[in-house]
Amino acid sequence: MSLIHAAASCPAAIPTYTPAVASPDARRALPDELDTPRLVLRAPHPDQAVPYVAAIAESFEQLHRWMPWATSVPTLDEERAILAERARAHRDGSDPAYTMFRRADGELVGSGGLPRPRWDERVFEIGYWVRTSCVGRGYVAELVRALAELAFGALHARRVEIRTSTRNARSRRVGLNRDGEHIAN
């Protein structure tokens, strides 16, 4: 088992992938909700569209720099459709995802998940974004711990990766140990 942090020079350097649907046993291991000390992580649902649009609008300048999907701020109807598709992909295991809500007040903090799972190899990637007003508060580290525990525990991962741009220093720090070295093996 290992947690690998892979840095790419740009998001386009991440290879394309064909989604693999998880086996029924693996799908049962994907909870709809995870709890951390400060967050409640919930599977995507169209009812989350209003806070998603607000978070994306607030954070669009930063999201647009790093996230290929952030080409515009979606309308409520567009976001409902996106979340309906993400909910389906979570259920079938092709893109397990969670919406991060702050436990104290229910505010949407961001989103994270295990995009592009390689079920047959038991290799998972952790992806995430956090709204601008919540940056620097340790929410991403809390999310990464929860997703790594899920992957190595219930999903029996052999390896978990975090892929970031070499230019995204803040995101790259998430995969570093206390000594500032990238975590590997």
C-alpha positions as CSV (number, residue, x, y, z in Angstrom):
1,M,0.0,0.0,0.0
2,S,1.3,3.5,-0.8
3,L,0.1,7.0,-1.2
4,I,1.8,8.6,-4.2
5,H,1.8,12.3,-5.1
6,A,2.3,12.8,-8.8
7,A,2.8,16.3,-10.1
8,A,2.1,17.1,-13.8
9,S,3.3,20.1,-15.6
10,C,-0.3,20.8,-16.6
11,P,-3.7,19.2,-16.1
12,A,-3.6,18.0,-19.7
13,A,-0.7,15.7,-18.8
14,I,-3.1,13.4,-17.0
15,P,-3.9,10.5,-19.3
16,T,-7.3,10.0,-20.7
17,Y,-9.3,7.2,-19.1
18,T,-12.4,5.0,-19.8
19,P,-14.5,4.8,-16.7
20,A,-14.7,1.3,-15.1
21,V,-17.9,0.5,-13.2
22,A,-17.2,-1.1,-9.9
23,S,-18.3,-4.6,-9.0
24,P,-21.4,-4.9,-6.8
25,D,-19.3,-5.6,-3.8
26,A,-17.1,-2.5,-4.3
27,R,-20.2,-0.4,-4.8
28,R,-21.6,-1.5,-1.5
29,A,-18.3,-0.4,0.1
30,L,-18.9,3.1,-1.1
31,P,-20.8,4.9,1.6
32,D,-23.1,7.8,0.7
33,E,-21.7,9.7,3.7
34,L,-18.4,10.0,5.5
35,D,-17.7,11.9,8.7
36,T,-14.5,13.7,9.7
37,P,-14.0,15.9,12.8
38,R,-15.1,19.1,11.1
39,L,-16.8,17.9,7.8
40,V,-19.7,15.8,6.6
41,L,-18.9,14.3,3.2
42,R,-22.0,13.4,1.2
43,A,-22.5,11.8,-2.1
44,P,-23.5,14.3,-4.8
45,H,-27.2,15.1,-5.2
46,P,-29.1,17.6,-7.4
47,D,-30.5,19.2,-4.3
48,Q,-27.0,20.5,-3.6
49,A,-27.1,22.8,-6.7
50,V,-27.7,26.1,-5.0
51,P,-24.7,25.9,-2.7
52,Y,-22.5,24.5,-5.5
53,V,-23.3,27.4,-7.8
54,A,-22.5,29.8,-5.0
55,A,-19.2,28.2,-4.2
56,I,-18.2,27.9,-7.8
57,A,-19.1,31.6,-8.5
58,E,-17.1,32.7,-5.4
59,S,-14.1,30.6,-6.5
60,F,-14.3,30.7,-10.2
61,E,-11.0,32.6,-10.8
62,Q,-9.0,30.0,-8.9
63,L,-11.0,27.0,-10.1
64,H,-10.6,28.1,-13.8
65,R,-6.8,28.0,-13.4
66,W,-6.6,24.4,-12.2
67,M,-9.8,22.5,-13.1
68,P,-10.5,21.6,-16.7
69,W,-14.3,21.5,-16.0
70,A,-14.4,25.1,-14.7
71,T,-15.0,26.9,-18.0
72,S,-17.9,29.0,-16.8
73,V,-20.1,29.3,-13.7
74,P,-23.0,26.9,-14.3
75,T,-26.7,27.9,-14.0
76,L,-28.8,26.2,-11.4
77,D,-30.3,23.9,-14.0
78,E,-26.9,23.0,-15.5
79,E,-25.5,22.3,-12.0
80,R,-28.6,20.1,-11.1
81,A,-27.9,18.1,-14.3
82,I,-24.2,17.8,-13.4
83,L,-24.9,16.7,-9.9
84,A,-27.5,14.1,-11.2
85,E,-24.8,12.6,-13.4
86,R,-22.2,12.8,-10.5
87,A,-24.7,11.0,-8.3
88,R,-25.1,8.2,-10.9
89,A,-21.3,7.9,-11.3
90,H,-20.9,7.7,-7.5
91,R,-23.6,4.9,-7.3
92,D,-22.1,2.8,-10.0
93,G,-18.5,3.4,-8.8
94,S,-17.2,5.0,-12.0
95,D,-16.5,8.3,-10.2
96,P,-16.9,8.1,-6.4
97,A,-17.4,11.7,-5.2
98,Y,-18.3,13.6,-2.1
99,T,-19.5,17.1,-1.3
100,M,-17.8,18.6,1.7
101,F,-20.1,20.3,4.2
102,R,-18.8,22.1,7.3
103,R,-20.3,20.3,10.3
104,A,-20.6,23.5,12.4
105,D,-22.9,25.4,10.0
106,G,-23.6,23.2,6.9
107,E,-21.8,25.4,4.5
108,L,-20.5,23.7,1.3
109,V,-16.7,23.8,1.6
110,G,-15.9,22.1,-1.7
111,S,-15.8,18.7,-3.3
112,G,-13.6,15.7,-3.5
113,G,-13.5,12.1,-4.5
114,L,-11.8,9.2,-6.2
115,P,-12.0,10.1,-9.9
116,R,-10.8,7.7,-12.6
117,P,-10.7,4.6,-10.3
118,R,-8.8,1.6,-11.6
119,W,-10.8,-1.0,-9.9
120,D,-9.1,-4.0,-11.5
121,E,-5.7,-2.8,-10.2
122,R,-7.1,-1.4,-6.9
123,V,-5.5,2.0,-7.7
124,F,-7.3,5.2,-6.8
125,E,-6.7,8.9,-7.3
126,I,-7.8,11.6,-4.9
127,G,-9.1,14.8,-6.5
128,Y,-10.5,17.9,-4.7
129,W,-11.3,21.5,-4.8
130,V,-12.2,23.9,-2.0
131,R,-14.1,27.2,-2.2
132,T,-11.9,30.3,-1.9
133,S,-13.3,31.4,1.5
134,C,-12.3,28.1,3.0
135,V,-8.7,27.8,1.7
136,G,-5.9,27.3,4.2
137,R,-8.0,25.9,7.0
138,G,-7.0,22.2,6.7
139,Y,-10.3,21.0,5.1
140,V,-8.5,19.4,2.1
141,A,-6.1,17.5,4.4
142,E,-9.1,16.3,6.4
143,L,-10.8,15.2,3.2
144,V,-7.7,13.5,1.9
145,R,-7.3,11.5,5.1
146,A,-10.9,10.3,5.0
147,L,-10.7,9.3,1.3
148,A,-7.3,7.5,1.8
149,E,-8.8,5.6,4.8
150,L,-11.8,4.6,2.6
151,A,-9.6,3.6,-0.3
152,F,-7.1,1.6,1.8
153,G,-9.8,0.2,4.1
154,A,-13.2,-0.7,2.6
155,L,-12.0,-0.5,-1.1
156,H,-8.7,-2.5,-0.5
157,A,-6.6,-0.1,-2.4
158,R,-3.0,-1.1,-3.3
159,R,-2.1,2.5,-4.1
160,V,-3.7,6.0,-3.8
161,E,-2.5,8.9,-5.9
162,I,-2.9,12.7,-5.8
163,R,-2.1,14.4,-9.1
164,T,-1.5,18.1,-9.2
165,S,0.0,20.7,-11.4
166,T,3.6,21.5,-10.6
167,R,2.5,25.2,-10.6
168,N,-0.1,24.6,-7.9
169,A,2.1,24.8,-4.8
170,R,-0.8,24.9,-2.3
171,S,-2.4,21.7,-3.7
172,R,1.0,20.0,-3.9
173,R,1.6,20.5,-0.2
174,V,-1.4,18.3,0.6
175,G,0.6,15.2,-0.5
176,L,3.7,16.1,1.5
177,N,4.8,14.6,4.8
178,R,6.0,16.6,7.7
179,D,9.5,16.9,6.3
180,G,8.3,18.4,3.0
181,E,9.0,15.2,1.0
182,H,6.4,13.8,-1.4
183,I,4.8,10.7,0.0
184,A,5.7,7.6,-1.9
185,N,5.7,3.9,-1.1
